[in-house]
Amino acid sequence: MKLLDYPAAIAEQQRKLLRAEQHVRRLQDVVNHLTAEIDTAIAFDTDLKNDAQRKAKRIELMKSAEYRKALANLQITQDQRAETEIDLTLLRNQFSALKLEMREAIATHELQMLDAA
């Protein structure tokens, strides 16, 4: 990739990261909503007499397919977001390294020009 290509590639990776973050927020809202439903169900369950029973019921309700799927989707998306952040950091570092190489080449060329004069 050429030096001039990096800003556009970095911007595209930043957009990808933004989309991943938005997706994580949406999935987190789903998990939070499901957790609130579970907590509400436990709060209004008169059959639960103590904290141990409430805790056991909460664990049981969190084992539902819907909750587990929402949590798994959230975790997968968080991992994808982390991978996108890694790719963005790599692009930025490659860009910085290439700029340093170019500066070194310019400085070397300038020294050669001074030595020749």
N, C-alpha and C positions, 0 to 999 in steps of 0.2 A: 504494500500500500504506500502511496506517495504521501509526503508531508501534508499536502493540501487536502487529502482525502480524510484525514483524521478528524477535523472538527465536525464534519457531517456524520461520520461514523459514531463519534462520541454522542452527538445530539440524538441520533437514532437509538442508541443504547439507553440514553437517559429517558427517552419516551417509552421504551420497552419497560424500564424500571418503574416509571410512573404507572403504567397500565398494570403491572404486577402488584404494586402497592395498593392501587384502587381495588383490585380483585381481592387482595388480602383483607382490606377493610370490609368489603361486602360479606365475605365469608365469616369474618369475625363477628359481624352483626348477626348473622344467622346463628352462629354458635351461642352468642350472648342471649339471643331471643329464646333459643331452646333451653338454655340454662335457667333463664328466668321462668319459663313455663314449668320446669322441673321444680324449682324452688317454690313456686306458687302452689303447685299440686301438693307438695310436702307440707306447706304452711297450713293448708286448709284440710288436711287429712286428719280427722279426729281420732282415727284408730292408732295413730302413732303417739305413744305415751312418753317417750324420752328421747334424748339426743342420739343414743345408740340406734334406736329404731329409725329415726329420721335419717341418720347417716347411711344406714343399710338401704333404706328406700331410695335415697339419692343415688347411691352406687348402682342399684338395680335399674333405675330409670335412665341413668347415663349409659347403660349397656344396650339401649334401644338401637335398632338399625339406623334410624334417622339421625340420632345424635352422633353415633360412631362414624357415619358417612360424612356428616358435616365437619366433624373434627378431623377426619382423615383428609378431606379436601382442603381444609385450612392448612394443615401441616405440609401437604404437597405443594401448595401455592407459596407458602413461606419459604420452602426449600428452593423453588424456582426463582423467587425474588432474590434470595441469597446468591444463587448462581448468576443472575443478571447483574447483581452488584459486583461480583467477582470479575465478570467480563468487562464491565464498565471500568473498573479499576485497572485491569490489564490494558485496555485501550489507552487510558490516560497515561499509564506508565510507558507504554510503547511510544506514544506521541512525545513524551518528555525525553525519552532516550534518543529518539530520532532528532529532536531539536538540539540536544547536546552534541550529537555526532556532527550535525551540520555546523554548529558553532565551532567545534574543534577543527573541522575541515577548513572553515573560513579563516580561523586564526592561523592554522598551518600555512595556508596559501598566502596570507598577509606576511608571515615571517619569511617565507621563501621570496616574496617580492622585495622585502627590505634587504635580504641578504644579496639578492641579485643586483640591487641598485648601488 
